[in-house]
Amino acid sequence: MALLDGGELKPAKPLPEHVVEARNAVAADFGVDEGWLNAGPGDLLRWGLPEGFVERLTRRDFGAALTVHLASRLDQIHFKLYALVDQGVGRHEEDLRALAPTPDELRAAARWTVTQDPSEGFRQELHGALRYLGVEDVDLGD
């Protein structure tokens, strides 16, 4: 989670208290873990979001008290591919497959993920994940 302030995204660490209270109420109401909304993804701000991220945000207003900006489908593909490579198969793979990315979207996402982790180990895992997802021909500049 990040905060949008004057068109600029800023880390939401720690989460503002009113957000924590709302998150916990939603978790209790729906029987989900309180960690369903957390500031962890805000760490991506350190190395840069996919180009055009802010322009692709979708705004949703919930009365006068809450405005939420949602990441686009394309950006979610980027984030889910990164998480899949970083954390392995599981819910991130399920989420990524549900987004039904095209090979070109996966290639674009792959090029972004190496800006988050340029290590050789990550690149090897990324190539393996892409093959697993049916995409063979990705130029990562390696």
C-alpha positions as CSV (number, residue, x, y, z in Angstrom):
1,M,0.0,0.0,0.0
2,A,1.1,3.5,-0.8
3,L,-0.4,6.9,-0.3
4,L,-1.1,9.2,-3.2
5,D,-0.2,12.8,-2.3
6,G,-0.4,15.5,-4.9
7,G,0.0,13.0,-7.8
8,E,3.1,11.4,-6.1
9,L,3.1,8.0,-4.4
10,K,4.7,7.8,-1.0
11,P,5.3,4.7,1.2
12,A,2.5,4.1,3.8
13,K,4.8,2.8,6.5
14,P,3.5,2.6,9.0
15,L,-0.1,2.4,7.9
16,P,-2.1,5.4,9.2
17,E,-4.1,4.5,12.3
18,H,-7.5,5.2,10.6
19,V,-6.5,2.8,7.8
20,V,-5.5,0.1,10.4
21,E,-8.8,0.5,12.1
22,A,-10.8,0.1,8.9
23,R,-8.6,-2.8,7.7
24,N,-9.2,-4.6,11.0
25,A,-12.9,-4.0,10.9
26,V,-13.1,-5.4,7.4
27,A,-11.0,-8.4,8.4
28,A,-13.4,-9.1,11.3
29,D,-16.5,-8.7,9.2
30,F,-15.3,-11.0,6.4
31,G,-13.3,-13.4,8.5
32,V,-9.9,-12.8,6.8
33,D,-6.5,-12.2,8.2
34,E,-5.7,-8.6,9.3
35,G,-2.7,-8.7,7.0
36,W,-4.9,-8.6,3.9
37,L,-4.0,-5.0,3.6
38,N,-0.5,-4.0,4.5
39,A,2.3,-1.6,3.6
40,G,4.7,-4.3,2.3
41,P,4.1,-3.6,-1.4
42,G,5.1,0.0,-0.7
43,D,8.7,-1.2,-0.7
44,L,8.4,-1.3,-4.5
45,L,8.5,2.4,-4.5
46,R,12.3,2.3,-3.7
47,W,13.3,0.9,-7.1
48,G,10.5,2.3,-9.2
49,L,7.1,1.3,-10.3
50,P,6.2,0.3,-13.9
51,E,6.4,3.2,-16.3
52,G,3.0,4.9,-16.4
53,F,1.7,3.4,-13.2
54,V,0.2,6.5,-11.7
55,E,-1.5,7.4,-15.0
56,R,-3.1,4.0,-15.1
57,L,-4.6,4.1,-11.5
58,T,-8.3,3.8,-11.3
59,R,-10.0,6.0,-8.7
60,R,-12.8,4.7,-6.5
61,D,-14.6,7.0,-4.1
62,F,-16.4,5.5,-1.1
63,G,-18.4,8.4,0.2
64,A,-16.6,11.5,1.4
65,A,-14.4,9.5,3.8
66,L,-12.4,7.2,1.5
67,T,-10.8,7.4,-1.9
68,V,-8.9,4.4,-3.2
69,H,-6.7,4.3,-6.3
70,L,-6.4,0.8,-7.7
71,A,-3.5,-0.6,-9.7
72,S,-4.3,-1.4,-13.3
73,R,-4.6,-5.0,-14.6
74,L,-1.3,-4.5,-16.4
75,D,0.5,-3.3,-13.3
76,Q,-1.0,-6.2,-11.2
77,I,0.6,-8.6,-13.8
78,H,3.9,-6.9,-13.2
79,F,3.6,-7.2,-9.4
80,K,2.3,-10.8,-9.5
81,L,5.1,-12.0,-11.8
82,Y,7.6,-10.4,-9.4
83,A,6.0,-12.0,-6.4
84,L,5.7,-15.4,-8.2
85,V,9.5,-15.4,-8.9
86,D,10.4,-14.0,-5.5
87,Q,8.1,-16.3,-3.4
88,G,7.3,-19.3,-5.6
89,V,4.1,-20.9,-6.8
90,G,1.0,-20.5,-4.7
91,R,-1.5,-17.6,-4.5
92,H,0.6,-15.3,-6.6
93,E,0.6,-17.8,-9.5
94,E,-3.2,-18.2,-9.1
95,D,-3.7,-14.5,-9.1
96,L,-1.4,-14.1,-12.1
97,R,-3.2,-16.8,-14.1
98,A,-6.6,-15.2,-13.2
99,L,-5.4,-12.0,-14.8
100,A,-4.9,-14.0,-18.0
101,P,-1.7,-12.2,-19.2
102,T,-0.7,-12.3,-22.8
103,P,2.9,-13.3,-23.6
104,D,3.7,-9.6,-24.5
105,E,2.3,-8.5,-21.1
106,L,4.5,-11.1,-19.4
107,R,7.5,-10.0,-21.3
108,A,6.9,-6.3,-20.3
109,A,6.4,-7.4,-16.7
110,A,9.6,-9.5,-16.8
111,R,11.7,-6.5,-18.0
112,W,10.3,-4.5,-15.1
113,T,10.9,-7.2,-12.5
114,V,14.7,-7.2,-13.1
115,T,14.7,-3.5,-12.0
116,Q,13.5,-4.7,-8.6
117,D,16.0,-7.5,-8.3
118,P,18.9,-7.5,-10.9
119,S,20.7,-10.5,-9.3
120,E,21.7,-13.4,-11.5
121,G,19.7,-15.8,-9.2
122,F,16.5,-13.8,-9.7
123,R,17.1,-13.7,-13.5
124,Q,17.4,-17.5,-13.6
125,E,14.3,-18.0,-11.5
126,L,12.5,-15.5,-13.7
127,H,13.4,-17.3,-16.9
128,G,12.2,-20.6,-15.3
129,A,8.9,-19.0,-14.2
130,L,8.3,-17.6,-17.7
131,R,8.9,-21.0,-19.3
132,Y,6.5,-22.4,-16.7
133,L,4.0,-19.8,-17.9
134,G,4.6,-20.7,-21.5
135,V,6.8,-17.8,-22.5
136,E,10.3,-18.7,-23.9
137,D,11.6,-15.7,-25.8
138,V,12.3,-12.9,-23.3
139,D,15.2,-10.5,-23.8
140,L,16.2,-9.2,-20.3
141,G,19.5,-7.8,-21.6
142,D,21.5,-10.7,-20.2
